[in-house]
Amino acid sequence: DAPNHRSVHKEPMPRLGGVGIFASFALALLALFLWGSLSNWKMPAMAYSGRALWVGLGLVSTIVLGVMDDFVQFRAVYKFLLQIFGALTALATGLVISEVTVPFLDWHVDLGVFGPLLTVIWVIGITNAVNLIDGMDGLAGGFSTLAFTFLGIAMALTDHWFAAMACFLLVGAILGFLVFNFPPAKIFMGDTGSLAIGYLLAILPLWGSPESSLFHQLWLLPFTVVLIPVGDTTAAILRRIRQGVPVWSPDKEHTHHKLLRLGFSTRQVLALVYGTFVLTGSPVLFQAMLEENHWGTSWLLVLSVGSVVVVTALFTLLHVVYRRKFPDPKPLTATP
């Protein structure tokens, strides 16, 4: 990865760390399958289902897209088409956001025909959101480690054991990568890692039947888990629309870019991002732990919504402070 006008690093850096992450993830999963076949312990039944195979196909297509993009820089339209294929593999297995529950009122809103469309938008959006925040040493790797830890615990609490196991295997694989990616980095995860991590971060909360998936039981957790990359991506889209350039045009105004330019060190930026994630995600995770205590979960839900509001306000404040110090820059040339 050669330095350019958008990069933070100053020297060429290998960027196939994502291959290492998912090679170790696949080997660990294979080892568990072999252990299950040679002992009395059995893998969760869902591991052998057609659903797991379809999701695996979507993951493989995303990894192949990432590897090819790391080498030849795919045009945005081709990347988008392959990401649609990955999202459709989820739909083919019944992983659909079919309803949402209104907090406190216990209302279940059936999304009907809009469910599949929302699912495709969710999968493609989260996949690209994680890809966009991968712009600084330790940022995407540390964020995804925390995200899969939170999701893994919630999955275990809601008896989605295969998805929980996948989350914890990913945590181990990403931690192995972070040893070499924490600043100063020796390798990047590249699009291979960030796209595949984003894909699984979108897919795993949907695991289970339409009535029992974590997304339907506790949709606020998947939302808060991806709040940082989604917020950053939304701001980038609005910024590019305002500048009159395509939404996929590159720039150097993501949240970590702004914080670095305002004088924060790399480690301080990581501490802020990690702390923000824990602030927004912890109350919802505790809500899952105290599912039977409705009084406790109600207060935790209020706390969680409040933390999201606080983070959104801080995000807005950062934008205002940054824009006052650095007025709108000249838009960068769009990438086709």
N, C-alpha and C positions, 0 to 999 in steps of 0.2 A: 504494500500500500504506500505509494509515493506521496509525500506531502503536497498539498495544493492550497489554494486560497481559502478553502473551507475547513481544512484539517487543523487539529490541535497539535499533533506530533510534528517533529522537526526532521526526522530521519525515516528512510524507507523501513517498513515493518511487515513481517509476515502476517497474513490475515486469514489463514485457514484453521484457526483455532476451533471454529464450529465443527469441522470434521472430527477433531479429537473429542469434542464434547459428545457428539452423537455416536461415534464409534464406541466410546466407553459406555454410553447409555445402552446401546444395542448389545454389547458383550455382557453387561450386567444382567440385562433382561434375559438373554440366552442362558446365562449361568443359573438364574432362578428357575427357568423352565427345566433345565437338566437336573437341578437339585430336586425339583418337584417330581420328576419322573423316576428318580432313583431313591426316593425316600417316601415316608408316609405323609409328608407335608405336600399339599396340593396347591397349585396356583389358583387364584379366584377363577370361577367358571367363566367370567366375562373375558378372561385372557385368551380363551380358545374360540371365542365367538367370531362370526363374520364381521361384527362391528369393529373389533380390534384390528382385523385385517384391512378393512376399508380405511380406518384412521391411519394405520401404518402406511397404506398406499398414499394417502394425502400427505403424510409426513415425509415420505421418500421423495415425492414430487417437489415438495418445498425445499428439501435439502439439495436436490439436483438443481433446482432453480438458483439457489444460493451459490452453489459451487460455480455454475456457469457464469453467474453475474459477477462473482469475484474475479473471474478470469477475463471475461469479454465485455462486461458492462452492458447488459441487456437493455433494449429500448423499453420504456415504461409500459407501453401497450402490451408487449409480450409477457412482461412480468405480471401484469394485471390479469391476463388470460389464464396463466398457470395458477395464480392465486384463486381465481374463480373455480378452477378444477379442484383445488384442495378444499374449498368451502363446500362444493357439491358432494364430495366424498362424505362429508359430515352429514349432509342431508340424506344421502343414500342409506345411512345407517339409523336414521330416526333421531339424530342429535339435533333437535329443533327447539328454539325458544318459542314455545307454544302459548305461554301465558306469563303474566307478571302478577305479583301479589302486592296490594297496597298496604304499607305498614300501618299498624294499629287497627285498621278497619277490617282486616282479614278478608278483603275483597280479592277475588281471583278474576283478573281481566283476561279473557280468551282472545288471543291475537288473530285467530282464524287464518285467513290466507296471507296475512302480513307476517306470520311467524317465520316461514322459510326465507322471505326477503330480509327480515331483520337478522336472521341467523347468518346469512351470507355477508351482510354488512358488518356484523359483529366480527366474524372470522377474518375477513379481509382487513377491516379497520385495525384490529388488535395486532395482526401480523405485521402490518406496516408501521404501526405506532411504536412497537418495540424496535423495529429496524431504524426508525428515525432518531431514537434517543441513544443509539449506539455510536456516540461521537466523542467519547472521552474514556481514558483508562479506568477500568473498574466500574463504569456506570451501569451498562446493560447487564453485565455479569452479576454485580452485587444486587441490583434491583430484582433480577429474575430469581436469584437465590432466595431472597426474602419472599417473593411472590409465591414460588412453588412450596416453600416451607409453610406459609399460611394456608395455601390451598390444600396441601397434603394433610395437615392437621384437620381441617374442616371436612375433607373427604373421609378421613378415618372416623370422625365423629358421626358422620351421616351414613356410615357403612358402605361406602363406595371404595372397596379395598383395592381393586385393581388400579383405579385412578390414583388413590393415595400412594400405592407402591410406585407408580410411574413418577409421581411428583418427587418422592424422596430419592429415587434413582437419579433423577435430573439434578436435584440439589447436590448430590455427591459428585456427579460429572462436572457440573458448573464450578463447584468449589475447587476441583482439581485444575480447572482452567484458570480460575482467579489467582491461583498461586503465581502464575506467569503473566497475568493481565493487570494485577493491581499496580498502581503507579510506583515507579516507572515501568510501563508495560514492556514485555519482550515479545508479545504476540497479540493479535486481535482476533475476535471471533468471526469477523467478516459478515457478509450477508448470509452465508451458510448458517451461522449460529443464530444471528438475530431474527431472521425470518422463521427458522424452525422453532425457536423458543417462543416467538410470538404466536405461531400457529398452535402449539400445544397449550399455551396460556389461554387461548380462546376456546379450544376444544374441550379440555379437561373439566371445566366447570359445568359443561353440558352432559357429562357422563351420567348414565343411568336411564331409566324410563322417563318419558315426558312428565310424569307426575312426581318422580322422586329425584330428579337431578338436582345438584347443588344450586344451579342457577334458579330453579323454580322454588326451592326450599328457602334459599338465603341469597337472593340475587344481589343484595347490597355488597356482599363480599367480593364477587368477581368485579363489580363496578369499582369499588375502592381499590382493589388490587391493581387495576389498570388506569387509575385516575391520573397518575403522573404522565405516562406516555400519551394517553388520549388527550389530556389537556394541552400538552406540548404540540401534538399533531393538529388539534383544532386551531390553536393559535397560528401555526404555520400556514394552514389552509387559508384562514382569514387574511393573514398578512400578504399572501401571494395574490389573492383575489383583489385586495386593495391596491396592490402594485401593478395589477393588470398582466400578470404572467401566469402560465399554467401552474396548477397546484403541485405538480411534481418537480418544479424548478428548485434547484439547491440554493441554500443560503447559509449564513453563519449567525443566525439569530435564534437558535433553539435555547431553551432555558439554561443549559450548562454553558453555552457560549456567552450569554448575557452575564451570568454570575462570574465567569472568568474575566470578562472584560471590565466588570465593575471592581475587580481587585481581589476576588476570592481565590484561594489556592485550590489546586485539584482536590486535595484531601478535604478541604472545607466544603467544597461543592458536593462531594460524595457524602459527607456527614449530613448535609442539609437534605439531600434527596433521600437517603436511607431513613433519616429521622422523620421526614414527612410521610414516607410510606408507612412506618410503624404507627404514626399518629392516626392515620386514616384507617388502617386495616385492623389494628388491635381491638377496638370496640366491637367490630362485627364478628371477629373470631371469638371473643368472649361471649357474644350473644349465642353463637353456636354451642359453646360449652355449657351455657345455662339455659338451654332450650326449654326445660320444664319450668323454669322460674320466670313466669311471664312479667312479674313486676320488675325483676332485675333486667330482663331483656329489653323492656320498654325504655328504661333509662339508658341502657347501653346504645339502643338505637338512636335515641335523641343525641347522645354524645357523639355517635358516629356521624350523623347528619351534620352536627355542629362542627366536627373536625373537617368535614368536606367543605363546609362554608368557609371556615378559617383558611384552609389551604387555597381555596379559590380566590379569596380576598388577597392573600399574600402573593399569589401568582399575578393577580391584576396589579398590585402595588409594584411588584418587580418590573412589570412592563412599563408602568407610568414613570418610575424612577429612571429606568434605562432609556426610555424615549426622550426624556428631558435632557439627559446627558449626551445621548447620541441620537440626533434626529434621523428621520427615515433615510436609510442609505439608498444608493442607486441600485435597482434590482439587478440580480445576476442574470447572465444569459441563460435561457431555458435549455434544459436537456431534453432532446426529442424522446 
